């Protein structure tokens, strides 16, 4: 392995890593904000709530992220109504399109994870809260969502890690993330060890995220026990 390549292109690896982390962080936060009401709607017994939520989740879980990115970046630009609208400055930018695609995709998976957590909350606790006179919103805030978050947190951590690895696909729409920089460097050097360096960086990022989520899980458990 030629470590001079790592020294020569280290700044580009660093820049790409920062973009990857930024996309993963922003899309996971935005996706969680979208997923929370989506999970509540999916858990509802009213058709007007769960049918739209189910349709959204089914579509984004049933189609590859790569196709979703292509539709957003390449497909939407085919419509004149969009190119002439106020949305075009955002949709014409590859990084924004990557963020939108990743957010919409992870929101669908996260909504199903949260729905599973909501359904796993013991019915006895919910019935006791209702008997105590709690409103629906107070029930969700004090009983259901805290317990559901605790139950779903390990699976959500896995989803964020999968999102990190899936973020490599944004390089296909000209985003200069870690994989985008790696492909660019390889096109100049034809050195296969460039991909080994990228794999090591992804591995270290995955290890870091795993540790972070484990620590947060411990804090959540301690907080809910004292709560």
C-alpha positions in Angstrom: 0.0 0.0 0.0 1.3 3.4 -1.0 0.9 5.7 2.1 2.1 8.6 0.1 -1.3 8.7 -1.6 -3.0 9.1 1.8 -0.6 12.0 2.6 -1.1 13.6 -0.9 -4.9 13.3 -0.9 -5.6 13.4 2.8 -7.2 16.8 2.6 -9.7 15.5 0.1 -10.5 12.5 2.2 -11.1 14.9 5.1 -13.4 17.2 3.1 -15.4 14.2 1.8 -15.7 12.7 5.3 -17.1 16.0 6.6 -19.7 16.2 3.9 -20.7 12.6 4.5 -21.1 13.2 8.2 -23.0 16.4 7.6 -25.4 14.6 5.3 -25.9 11.7 7.7 -26.4 14.0 10.7 -28.8 16.4 9.1 -30.8 13.6 7.3 -31.1 11.6 10.5 -32.3 14.5 12.5 -34.8 15.7 9.8 -35.8 12.1 9.2 -36.6 11.6 12.9 -38.7 14.7 12.9 -40.7 13.4 10.0 -40.8 9.8 11.3 -42.3 10.7 14.7 -45.7 12.0 13.4 -45.6 9.4 10.7 -45.3 6.6 13.3 -48.2 8.0 15.3 -50.3 8.2 12.2 -49.3 4.7 11.2 -50.3 3.4 14.6 -53.7 5.1 14.4 -56.9 3.1 13.8 -58.3 5.9 11.6 -57.9 5.2 7.9 -57.4 8.9 7.0 -54.2 8.8 9.1 -52.7 5.4 8.6 -53.3 5.0 4.9 -51.2 8.1 3.8 -48.5 7.1 6.3 -48.5 3.5 5.1 -48.3 4.6 1.5 -45.3 6.8 2.1 -43.5 4.2 4.1 -44.3 1.4 1.6 -43.0 3.5 -1.3 -39.7 4.6 0.2 -39.0 1.2 1.8 -40.0 -0.6 -1.3 -37.7 1.3 -3.8 -33.9 1.6 -3.7 -32.3 4.8 -2.4 -30.3 5.1 -5.6 -33.5 5.3 -7.7 -35.0 7.8 -5.3 -31.9 10.0 -5.6 -32.0 9.8 -9.4 -35.7 10.8 -9.5 -35.1 13.8 -7.2 -31.9 15.0 -8.9 -32.4 14.0 -12.5 -36.1 13.4 -12.8 -37.6 16.6 -11.2 -35.5 18.8 -13.5 -37.5 17.5 -16.5 -40.6 19.4 -15.4 -40.7 23.0 -16.5 -43.0 23.9 -13.6 -40.3 22.9 -11.2 -37.4 24.5 -13.0 -39.3 27.8 -13.1 -40.3 27.6 -9.4 -38.7 28.8 -6.2 -37.7 25.2 -5.5 -35.2 25.0 -8.4 -32.2 26.6 -6.6 -32.5 23.8 -4.1 -33.4 21.0 -6.5 -30.6 21.9 -8.9 -28.0 21.5 -6.2 -26.7 17.9 -5.9 -25.9 18.1 -2.2 -29.4 19.4 -1.4 -30.9 16.6 -3.5 -28.8 14.1 -1.7 -30.0 15.4 1.7 -33.6 15.4 0.6 -33.3 11.8 -0.7 -31.6 10.5 2.4 -34.0 12.3 4.7 -37.1 10.9 2.9 -35.7 7.4 2.8 -34.6 7.2 6.4 -37.8 8.8 7.6 -39.7 5.8 6.2 -37.5 3.2 8.0 -37.4 5.2 11.2 -41.2 5.5 11.2 -41.5 1.8 11.1 -38.9 1.4 13.9 -40.8 3.9 16.1 -44.1 2.2 15.3 -42.7 -1.1 16.5 -41.6 0.6 19.7 -45.0 2.2 20.1 -46.8 -1.2 19.7 -44.4 -2.8 22.2 -45.4 -0.4 25.0 -47.3 -2.6 27.6 -51.1 -2.1 27.2 -51.4 -2.1 31.0 -49.5 1.2 31.3 -51.6 2.8 28.6 -54.9 1.7 30.2 -53.7 2.9 33.6 -52.8 6.3 32.2 -56.2 6.5 30.5 -57.9 5.6 33.8 -55.9 8.3 35.5 -57.5 10.8 33.1 -54.6 11.6 30.8 -55.4 13.3 27.5 -54.1 11.7 24.3 -51.2 14.1 23.9 -50.2 13.8 27.5 -50.4 10.0 27.2 -48.1 10.1 24.2 -45.6 12.5 25.8 -45.4 11.0 29.3 -45.9 7.3 28.7 -45.9 6.0 25.1 -43.1 8.0 23.4 -40.5 7.7 26.2 -41.0 3.9 26.4 -41.2 3.5 22.7 -37.9 5.5 22.3 -36.2 3.3 24.8 -37.4 0.2 23.0 -36.6 1.4 19.5 -33.3 3.1 20.2 -31.0 0.1 19.4 -32.8 -0.4 16.1 -32.7 3.3 15.3 -28.9 3.2 15.9 -28.6 0.5 13.3 -30.6 2.6 10.9 -28.3 5.5 11.3 -25.3 3.3 10.6 -27.0 1.9 7.5 -27.7 5.5 6.5 -24.0 6.3 6.8 -23.1 3.4 4.5 -25.9 4.2 2.2 -24.7 7.8 1.9 -22.0 6.6 -0.5 -24.7 6.5 -3.1 -25.0 10.3 -3.2 -21.7 10.3 -5.1 -23.6 9.0 -8.1 -25.4 12.4 -8.4 -22.1 14.4 -8.2 -21.9 15.0 -4.5 -18.3 15.2 -3.3 -18.7 13.1 -0.2 -16.2 10.5 1.0 -17.1 8.1 -1.8 -17.2 10.9 -4.4 -13.7 12.0 -3.5 -12.5 8.4 -3.5 -13.8 7.8 -7.0 -12.3 11.1 -8.2 -8.9 10.2 -6.7 -9.0 6.7 -8.2 -9.8 8.1 -11.6 -6.5 10.0 -11.4 -4.3 7.4 -9.8 -5.9 4.0 -10.6 -4.6 2.9 -7.2 -7.0 0.3 -5.7 -5.7 1.0 -2.2 -7.7 4.3 -2.3 -10.8 2.2 -1.8 -9.1 0.5 1.2 -8.5 3.8 2.8 -12.1 4.8 2.2 -13.3 1.5 3.7 -11.1 2.1 6.8 -12.6 5.6 7.2 -16.2 4.2 6.9 -15.3 1.5 9.4 -14.0 4.1 11.9 -17.1 6.3 11.5 -19.3 3.3 12.1 -17.3 2.4 15.2 -17.7 6.0 16.4 -21.4 6.1 15.8 -21.9 2.7 17.5 -20.1 4.0 20.6 -22.1 7.2 20.6 -25.5 5.4 20.3 -24.5 3.0 23.1 -23.6 5.8 25.4 -26.9 7.6 24.6 -28.8 4.4 25.2 -27.3 4.1 28.6 -28.2 7.6 29.5 -31.8 7.1 28.2 -32.1 4.0 30.4 -30.8 5.8 33.4 -33.1 8.8 32.8 -36.2 6.7 32.3 -35.5 4.7 35.4 -35.2 7.8 37.5 -38.1 9.4 35.7 
